[in-house]
Amino acid sequence: MIPIAKPMIGQEEIDAVVSIMKSGSLAQGPKVKEFEEKVASFCGAKFGIAVNSGTAALHASLNAAGIKAGDEVITTPFTFAASSNCIIMQGARPILADIEEDTFNIDAKKIELAFTKKTKGIIPIDLYGQAYDADAVADFAEQHGLHVVEDACQAIGASYRGRMCGTLGELGTFSFYATKNIITAEGGMIMTDNADYAELCRRFRHHGQSEKTRYEYHELGYNYRMTDIAAAIGIAQLKHLPEWRNFRLSRDKVVETLRAKGVGCGIYYPKPLHMHPFYMSMGYKPGMFPNAELASKEVVSLPVHPSLSQEDLNAIVAAFEEMSS
Ligand SMILES: *Cc1c(COP(=O)(O)O)cnc(C)c1O
């Protein structure tokens, strides 16, 4: 059976863990700090605050944004329970809004239906690594003064209009659970550009103590700290993220292989309308429709007509299996 998920653990991860074990300093320490700085810089965020799960990252983010008992926070019903349970953990109430049919992410047009006088925030989710419509959600949030906490637990390394997932809201969260994009076994991180939020999250993971003045409790917190063992795994994993993210076959190779195997295929459409002379003469220019231009470089059309036999379908599937193995 092909496993549904498989952590990619190499010698580097194993050596990193062994060296932390031998160092004798296992709990939150310099490796956690290094991991935070590396993830924040990878994502273009000012601050990264490591915690021991994606759930803890969501909980700390809502707390930093000031979500409290009596508030309402809008999220979707099509996600892992943590996206919504963290709202209840703050004593607030999750209000669900439906998803878009094509992206499975929150439908900005449905947020209005869930909105009440008690609404204080929105948790959009980048489900399956696909960014939610951040501009549309930000428009609504700005109009109504709402906090946006991005649940990017499945989306480290993904982006939206040139901005990295995890940085699309005021706070964003990653999970490094064993089946996620990169792993620390259990773990999570908060991204933010706001120094006050960062400090609140650091205190929240440490029973309300500031890391500068220990044994002075500012407010309620938890033990949500990450270990240096976990962080060392994360640092090794992060290095691989660009190459794992870019795993893709070149279109030319796909077309060539399919044709060699007798599978007809086409490219519809290799050039969007606005890049043809006739349309350019009407004033259209390359660069005006970046999504259409990207699609024209990536799409491949496969045979899909009703007279395909089971044998034909098997041959097409086998060709793809061979290319990706
Ligand atoms: C995994 C996940 C979480 C929670 O992360 P944990 O590290 O398991 O606590 C939250 N939201 C989404 C969308 C997730 O996929």
Ligand as a Chemical Component Dictionary entry (heavy atoms), coordinates in Angstrom:
data_LIG
# 
_chem_comp.id                   LIG 
_chem_comp.type                 NON-POLYMER 
_chem_comp.pdbx_formal_charge   0 
_chem_comp.three_letter_code    LIG 
# 
loop_
_chem_comp_atom.comp_id 
_chem_comp_atom.atom_id 
_chem_comp_atom.alt_atom_id 
_chem_comp_atom.type_symbol 
_chem_comp_atom.charge 
_chem_comp_atom.model_Cartn_x 
_chem_comp_atom.model_Cartn_y 
_chem_comp_atom.model_Cartn_z 
_chem_comp_atom.pdbx_ordinal 
LIG C1 C1 C 0 -2.524 20.000 11.712 1  
LIG C2 C2 C 0 -3.460 21.133 11.730 2  
LIG C3 C3 C 0 -3.685 21.894 12.894 3  
LIG C4 C4 C 0 -3.146 21.547 14.251 4  
LIG O1 O1 O 0 -1.833 21.247 14.318 5  
LIG P1 P1 P 0 -1.250 20.288 15.489 6  
LIG O2 O2 O 0 0.219  20.483 15.360 7  
LIG O3 O3 O 0 -1.693 18.887 15.177 8  
LIG O4 O4 O 0 -1.789 20.764 16.782 9  
LIG C5 C5 C 0 -4.521 22.991 12.797 10 
LIG N1 N1 N 0 -5.117 23.316 11.651 11 
LIG C6 C6 C 0 -4.938 22.610 10.518 12 
LIG C7 C7 C 0 -5.618 23.053 9.264  13 
LIG C8 C8 C 0 -4.118 21.490 10.531 14 
LIG O5 O5 O 0 -3.973 20.765 9.401  15 
# 
loop_
_chem_comp_bond.comp_id 
_chem_comp_bond.atom_id_1 
_chem_comp_bond.atom_id_2 
_chem_comp_bond.value_order 
_chem_comp_bond.pdbx_ordinal 
LIG C1 C2 SING 1  
LIG C2 C3 SING 2  
LIG C2 C8 DOUB 3  
LIG C3 C4 SING 4  
LIG C3 C5 DOUB 5  
LIG C4 O1 SING 6  
LIG O1 P1 SING 7  
LIG P1 O2 DOUB 8  
LIG P1 O3 SING 9  
LIG P1 O4 SING 10 
LIG C5 N1 SING 11 
LIG N1 C6 DOUB 12 
LIG C6 C7 SING 13 
LIG C6 C8 SING 14 
LIG C8 O5 SING 15 
# 
